[in-house]
């Protein structure tokens, strides 16, 4: 995982070590929901991949001891310039166990159960944050067929969006003419 200079400086400032960060890719829509405060839990399936990121294996090669993860680095997509945010990891649950309270993973979990990660405050938001418009506050007007165009002809369609950086709302009006 390559970190930008800005991100590395912020990690040093906050005292976050690389081994304390869980890296996850996610859709930009979900990043914006986290910024807006609408999403405070990230859900994943319990798989070998995610268990290996959260737990060390014991002598019998079973996941047991929790790794020292304190933050999640979410990246919106796979491009190096994709938006990134670091959020505090308050804890997570696997099956009926809650961490970090339970400390060690009991072997009674089932693969493909829900892995719930409880999110805290955003401690870092990349400079690309102002490029994302919240889908919750944006209505897309689409006219798919000619019959729909005929029904909508002469009508105005409103769409609205919000600039998350400046917290400003914008409304656009489109007139259907065809």
C-alpha positions, 0 to 999 in steps of 0.5 A, a space after each residue: 500500500 503506497 501512502 501519499 506524503 500528506 497521508 503519511 504526515 497525518 499518520 505521524 501527527 496522529 501517532 498511527 502506525 501502519 500495522 494499526 491500519 486496516 486497508 479496505 476498498 469501498 465505493 465512493 458512495 459509501 465514503 460520502 455516507 461516512 462523511 455525512 454521518 449516515 454510515 457508522 458500520 461497515 459490513 463484510 462477509 467473514 472470510 479467510 481474507 478478512 480474518 487474516 487481516 484482523 487475527 493472528 493464527 495460533 500453533 494449530 493454524 487457527 485464527 485466534 489473537 486479535 491484531 492491533 487494528 485501531 483505524 480503517 483506511 477506506 479507499 474509493 476504488 483502486 486508482 492511486 488518486 482515489 479518495 481516501 479517509 481514515 476512520 477510527 475502528 471502535 470495534 467489530 463483531 464476528 458472529 456473537 463475539 464483540 472485539 476488542 472486549 472478547 480479545 481472542 476469537 473462539 472457533 465457533 464462528 461460521 464462514 460467511 457470517 457478517 463481520 460488522 466493523 463499528 466506525 468512530 470519527 474521521 481522522 483524515 480525509 483526502 484532498 479529493 473529498 470535494 469532488 464527490 457529491 452525495 448520492 443521498 442528496 442527488 436525484 438523477 433524472 433519466 428519460 429512458 424511452 421515447 414514450 417517457 420523453 413524450 410524457 415529459 416534454 415541456 416539463 422541468 426536471 429538478 436535480 439537486 446536489 451538495 458540495 461536501 467541502 463547503 456544505 453548499 447545496 445546488 439545484 439544477 433545472 432541466 427542461 425536456 424539449 425532445 
